[in-house]
Amino acid sequence: MNLDKEIKELAAGMEQALVDRRRDLHRHPESGWTEFRTASLVISRLQELGFAVEFGRDVMVENERMGVPGEEVLSACQERALSEGANSELVKKMTGGCTGVVATLDTGRPGKTVALRFDMDCNDVTEAADDKHRPNREGFASLHKGCMHACGHDGHTSVGLGVAEVLAKLQDKLVGKIKLIFQPAEEGVRGARAMAAKGVTDDVDFLIGSHFMMPKIGFLAYDVQNFLATSKLNVDFKGVAAHAGGAPEQGKNALLAAAAAALNLHAITRHSGGSSRINVGVLRAGTGRNVVPAQGHMEIETRGATTEINDFIRERAEQVIKGAAMMYDTEVNITPMGSAPGGNNSPELAEKIRQAAQRLELFDNLTDTYDMCGSEDFMYFMERMQKQGKQAAYIIIGASLAAINHNDRFDFDEHAMVLAVSLLSAAVADLLES
């Protein structure tokens, strides 16, 4: 059954509601594992629409989470969410930062199970405060200093709820089951692993992820390729402080250990199997000019064209770090903070998405291949499904960005949300019957 006309009309009719929700989320951004208010709003709306909703520890393996803030930060963010209108009973069940949500709509008729994934978290960015920046000029800039939706996840979450509404209204004309996955902590590739490990996609036949990006509205890349595998590591060297003039021999210099590691990490041999990256993004050490530094802290990342290549670079990086610690007789602790495998779209699913987009006539620039050259923890879901013989795909939707992702002036053309709701709803309707 072709539902394109009804889907387009429903999506167009909710444009102001999409804008209002997006702007509310933009004013109340929450970073990874602290999405208490966002998840609370998502749960409440999905329940209103008739979805069966699971959340918190029911949809993730808690010890598979990465980069979780400390208890003090989590508690403060939880209290802030309550002060800003979050449902206290829902938030209580997410204590500790278990903020994932999975909603299911069962039509009661045989068919496929199709899932969509939407990320909810914000960036650690302080938003531009002048009137040249539309969110500030029109009164929906972030209320939370140091937190900003600078990657469009406020829009993604709003699109997810818009799709939920469209499909709920059309459920009498649909078959199979629909699952909507609202994921925390995508930034830093920290959140998907815990939900994938719980098996939230194990009953799914098709999975689609999406993202608003720089190209002009009307652009769609339906076959995204070459996601880089990545590992994010925090490294802490522990030495011994001593007087730099009076007794330097009694010290163990953590700064020199970290510096030696930083230099030699960038000398790691590359892999013949494909491209790789390594970056030391943060290096902090020392307390004063006359003290042998007892502490050194680094934040690094590795990337590879495949999971195997990234594993090679990461393993060599750990060897270099441990070797530098031995050179200066310091202790070292390496903490995984985030990761994602590499991957590519399932071509059959990408083609089905193209067909839906072409039929809708909402996109005037369809691109068959888009080279990602970046990392996304959606790949944990994709990898798991493809190993099970199922299909997953990730699409890029043009949104005429005002500035690049993660910039303090990031904003997007909100009409892109209508196009996204239309396309994702139509693709789900097609796939349920496929």
Residue, then its C-alpha position, 0 to 999 in steps of 0.5 A: m500500500n502506497l502511503d506517500k501522500e498521507i505521510k507527506e501531508l502529516a509531516a507537513g502539518m506538523e512542521q510548527a510542532l517539530v520546530d517548537r520541540r526542536r527549539d525546546l530541546h535546543r534551549h535545554p541541551e544535555s550531554g552524554w549520559t545526562e539526557f534525563r529531561t530529553a529522555s523523559l520527554v521522549i518517553s512521555r510522548l511515545q507512551e501518549l502515542g501508544f508505543a510500548v516503551e522500555f528505558g534505562r537499564d532495561v535497554m542497555v548493559e550498564n557496564e558496557r557504557m563508556g565515558v560516563p561522568g562522575e556521580e556528582v555530575l550525574s546527580a547535578c544534571q538529574e536535579r537540573a532536569l527535574s527543575e526544568g520539568a522532567n517527570s520525576e518517576l521516569v528520571k528516578k529509573m534513569t538514575g546513574g545515567c542510564t538514559g536510553v529509550v526503545a519504543t515498539l509499535d506492534t500493528g498486530r499483523p505479520g510483517k517485518t520489524v523495522a527500526l530507526r535510531f535517533d541520538m539525543d545528546c549535545n556537545d560540550v560547547t558554549e553557544a555564541a551569544d550575539d544576535k548574528h546567531r539565530p538561536n540567540r536572536e530568536g530566544f532559543a539559545s542554550l540555557h546551560k553554559g558549556c552545553m549546546h546542540a551543535c550537531g543537530h541531535d535536537g533535530h534528530t530527536s524531534v524527527g524521531l518523535g515526528v516519525a512516531e506520530v506519523l506511523a501511529k496515525l497510520q498503524d491501521k494501514l501498516v503491518g509488522k513492528i516498528k522500533l524507535i531507538f533513542q540513544p544517549a552519548e553518541e558524541g565521543v562514540r560512547g552510547a551505542r555499544a551498551m544498547a547493542a550489547k543488550g540486543v535491542t536490534d536482535d529482533v530487527d530486520f532493517l535498521i536506519g540511522s540518519h544525520f543532518m549535515m552541511p549540504k543544502i536542504g534537498f540533498l540526500a546521501y543514501d549510501v554512506q560508506n567508509f565509516l572509520a573505526t575508532s578508539k578514544l583513550n584517556v591516559d594517566f601517568k603517575g610519578v613522584a613529586a620532588h624538589a626540582g633543584g634540591a632532590p630531582e633524583q627522588g622524583k619520577n617525572a610524569l610530564l616527560a613520560a607523557a611527552a615521550a608517549a605523545l611524540n612516539l605515538h605519532a611515529i607509529t607505523r601505518h598499516s598497508g591495508g588502509s588509512s589510519r589516524i592517531n591524535v593526541g588532543v590533550l596533554r596536561a602535566g605538572t604543578g610548578r616550575n620547581v616541582v618534578p611533575a607527579q601527574g600527566h594526563m593525555e586524551i588520545e584517539t585512534r582511527g582506522a579504515t577498518t576495525e582491524i586497522n584501528d585495532f592495530i593502531r590502538e594496540r601499538a599506541e598502548q605499547v608506546i604508552k606503557g613503554a614511555a611509562m617504563m622509561y621514566d619509572t612511572e605508573v600508567n592507567i589507560t581508560p577507554m572512553g569511547s569506540a566504534p567499529g568501521g562499516n558500510n551500508s547494506p547496499e540493498l537497503a540503501e537502494k530501497i531508501r533511494q526508491a522511497a526518496q525518489r518517489l516522494e519527490l522531496f529531494d532534488n539532489l540524490t547522491d549514491t555514494y557518500d564517503m564518511c571519513g569519520s566515526e559513528d557508534f551507530m556502527y555497533f548496531m550496524e555491525r551486529m545486524q550485518k553479522q546476523g545476516k540483516q540489513a542496516a544503513y545510514i543516511i545523510i540529509g542536507a540541512s543548509l547548516a549555518a556553521i559546521n558541526h560542533n561550532d558555536r554558531f551551528d544551526f540548521d534549516e528546520h524545514a529539513m525535519v519535515l523532509a526527514v520525517s517524510l522520508l523515514s516514515a515512507a521508508v519504514a512503511d515500505l520495509l514493513e511489507s518487503 
